C-alpha cells in the first residue's frame, strides 16, 4: 500500500502540472507548511526597511520563519523552500525523470561545494546566493510571459509591485501570477498548504528590485 506521503506527493505533482503549465519551463514554488497567514514584523508600506536585502529577509520569514535547515512535508528545502526544479534551473541539481517529486534523484552537481541536501541546508551563504540568482531567473520568466508590463498596475485591491510579483511567482509560478492578473485580482488561488497568492503579493510589496521597473509617479489601473 502506498504511504500517505507518497499519495500526497503524487496528488501535488498532478495539481501543479494541471494548473500551471509554465512549470514545464522549470519553474518551482517553495513554501513551508505554516499556520494561517500572519502579519510580518517587517514593514510593507514603503520607506526604510524596503531594500533588496530586506526583501530576502521578508521572503525567508514567509517561507520558513528564517530557518535555513527547514524541510517541509513535500521536501522543499532551506530558508527559501527551494524544490528540485528550481535547483536544477540554478545549476545545483542534475535533471532526472521527474523535476517535481523533490527527490533530487539526479544528484547534486557540486556547484559552490554543494553535493547533497544536507550540504545545502548547512550553508546559509549558498542559500542566500541561490535566492538572489533565482529572483533574476523568475523575473526573466515574468518577462517571457509578458507579465512584466503589469508591474505597478492596480489589480483589484492591490498594486502589483515587482517584489510582490516575484513573491507570487515563487509561491505559485508565473501560471499562478497570470491567473491572478487575468481575474482582476479576484482569483485568490492557494498553494497546497492553503497559502493565498494575495497574501504574498501584499506582504512582500514595494521592496526594491534593482533589475525591475521603478515605481512611476502615477499608478495605472488594470484594463
C-alpha positions, 0 to 999 in steps of 0.5 A: 500500500502506498504511504500517505506521503507518497499519495500526497506527493503524487496528488501535488505533482498532478495539481501543479502540472494541471494548473500551471503549465509554465512549470514545464519551463522549470519553474518551482514554488517553495513554501513551508507548511505554516499556520494561517497567514500572519502579519510580518514584523517587517514593514510593507508600506514603503520607506526604510526597511524596503531594500533588496536585502530586506526583501530576502529577509521578508521572503525567508520569514514567509517561507520558513520563519528564517530557518535555513535547515527547514524541510517541509512535508513535500521536501522543499528545502532551506530558508527559501523552500527551494524544490528540485526544479528550481535547483536544477534551473540554478545549476545545483541539481542534475535533471532526472525523470521527474523535476517535481517529486523533490527527490533530487534523484539526479544528484547534486552537481557540486556547484559552490561545494554543494553535493547533497541536501544536507550540504545545502541546508548547512550553508546559509551563504549558498542559500542566500546566493541561490535566492538572489540568482533565482529572483533574476531567473523568475523575473526573466520568466515574468518577462517571457510571459509578458507579465512584466508590463503589469508591474505597478498596475492596480489589480483589484485591491492591490498594486502589483509591485515587482517584489510582490510579483516575484513573491507570487511567482515563487509561491505559485509560478508565473501560471499562478501570477497570470491567473491572478492578473487575468481575474482582476485580482479576484482569483485568490488561488492557494498553494497546497498548504492553503497559502493565498497568492494575495497574501504574498503579493501584499506582504512582500510589496514595494521592496526594491528590485534593482533589475525591475521597473521603478515605481512611476509617479502615477499608478495605472489601473488594470484594463 
